[in-house]
């Protein structure tokens, strides 16, 4: 990401569903910026997020918020973007659709 300092971008290359939620949770945990900043999660290759996956994203956001850090989802496809809006997640953290 250009022009924004203290951003760490993590690309997720698999669906965020219960079968691999533990693995993705570990990836997210390992990617939390050590200093202040924002964890940017690129969902460009993600087609599906189930209820467990949503829980993983929310838990990550909550952990970052407690530490005064930011959380942002980018390259979210239209179906997931709509799901996140219905769940009102966009009221808590930034979500950007695919360009």
N, C-alpha and C positions, 0 to 999 in steps of 0.2 A: 504494500500500500504506500503510495507516494504522498509526501506532504504531511504525514502524521507521524509524530515521534512516539516511541514507546509502545508500538503495536507489535504483537507477536501473532503471526498468521499460522493457523493449523488447518491443513486440508484433510477433510474426512473423505475416505474413498470407498466407504461401504455404508449400507443403510444402518440407521440407528434404531435397532430393534432389540428385543430381549435376548436373542441368541448371541449377540456380540456387545451387549451393553457394558459388561464388565471391562472388556478390552478398550472400548471407546472412553469409558470413564477414566481409565488409567492414562490414556493418551492426553485427555483434557487436563487431568491433574498434573501431569508432567510438564504441560505447556504453560501453566500459570506463570505469568511474568514475575520475576523475583522482586523487582522494584515496581513503583507505580506504573500503570499502563493499562492497555486493553488487550484482552485475548480476542482475536478475530477468528471465527470459525467459518471456513469456506465449505459450504454444503453443495458445491457445484456438481458433485458426483453422487449425491444422495437423493434417492427417489422416495424413500419411505422412512417415516419416523413413527414408531408405535408409542403407546402410553408409557412404557418403560423408558424409551428414548427421550420422550419429553421430560420425564422425571430427571434423567441424567443432565439434560441441558439446564433445567431449572436449578438443580443442586449445584451445578458449576457456577451459574450466575450468582446464586446466593453466597457461595464461598468467596467469589471475587468481590462481591458487594461489601461483605464484612471487612475485607482488607482494603477497601477504597479503590478497587480496580474496576475497569470496565469490561463489558462483554458485548459482543456484536456478532450477528450471523450475516454472512454475505453469500451471494450467488444462490439464493434460495429459489427453487422452482415454484411455479404458480400454485400448484396444489398444496405444497407445504406452506407457502406464504399465506394462503387462505386459511389453512388449518391453524397456523400460529395466530392469525388475526382473530379468528373465532374464539380461540382460547385466551385472547387478550394479552398474549405474551409481548406483543409490540408496545404495550403500555409500560413494560418493565425494562426491556432492552431493545437496542436497535436491530432491525431486521431489514436487509436489502435484498430485493429480488434480483433475478438474473438480468444483465444488461441486454 
